[in-house]
Amino acid sequence: MEVNQPRDDSGAVERPRVAVLAGPTAVGKTAVALELAQELNAEIVNADSLQVYRELDIGTAKPTARERALVPHHLVDVAAPPEPYDAARYSQEGRAVLAELRGRDVMPLVVGGTGLYIKALLSGLFDDGNPDHRLRQQLRQELTDRGLPHLYERLRRLDPASAWRLHPHDTYRILRALEVMEATGQPLSALLEAHQFRDAPYRVLKLGLLRPREELNQRIEARVEAMLAQGWLEEVEGLLSRYPPDLKPFQALGYRHLIAFLQGRWSWEEAIELLKRDTRRYAKRQLTWFKADPAAHWHAPEQIEEMVTALREFYGDRAS
């Protein structure tokens, strides 16, 4: 029965409230999220597509055990590297977490930089159809015969919007975009635009973090160096001793660069230079995605008090 559920001014049952903290890589989301969550007694729901994987720790900038002890984190370390994990699974598991937090009257703070995961969680998931195994096998054979650059160039011709969004080395998503196009006759980008993620089960407050471009680029360079000093290469070597190199998470930023070095395809200097360059480009794409959302409220990472005030106003009595 709905009679005891919170209602808005019109008398309709009020949708659950969910706050989001988003922004590009290296902007400082983890530190800000910890401050906000501790101030409000909120719990963090991860929205980073790599932090869901166990064993990928250094290269994903995953919150440390100490940081996770300060504030409960959800959807971190929920999948082994070989497990299929995508936006559909994330949306399902994320909504279950949000329901569980609501049942305990705990404020959620969704934190991450994977725009598609955030959009799927909050606004529903675009259904691009069931996998066509025949088409997939044909594309895999073409990948073997002619190489990924050939397939990426085809995607650039047929669906330039999707090609722009993807890295030229992102084998999994390039193949999937071509598969959807072959199966439906329409570009994936057009299908996504038509869908518009219309499901809206939540009232949402979106906070975004921004830094000046030059400052963000410097932080990216420094973070790459810090990760390497922490043993990122050794982490990758350990992963390759247990798993094949073509797993989906190993195609991600950084991991694919270090794997290319370990396989002798790039020198160390070349791998690190390309890693830093591609991370800067990825951050730029993230900003383009998030800035396209007119509902986002942008802050510098130092504006903690302003963000706390916005969250208190949004959550009302629960944040007092």
ABEGO torsion letter per residue (X at the ends): XAAABBBBAAGBBBBBBBBBBBEBBGAGAAAAAAAAAAAAGBBBBBABAAAABBGBAAAAGBBBAAAAAABBBBGBGABBAABBBBAAAAAAAAAAAAAAAAAAGBBBBBBEABAAAAAAAAAEBBBAEBBBAAAAAAAAAAAAAAEAAAAAAAAAAABAAAAAABBAABAAAAAAAAAAAAAAGBBAAAAAAAAGGABBABBBBBBBBBBBAAAAAAAAAAAAAAAAAAGAAAAAAAAAAABBAABAAAABBGAAAAAAAAAGABBAAAAAAAAAAAAAAAAAAAAAAAAABAABBBBBAABAAAAAAAAAAAAEAAAX
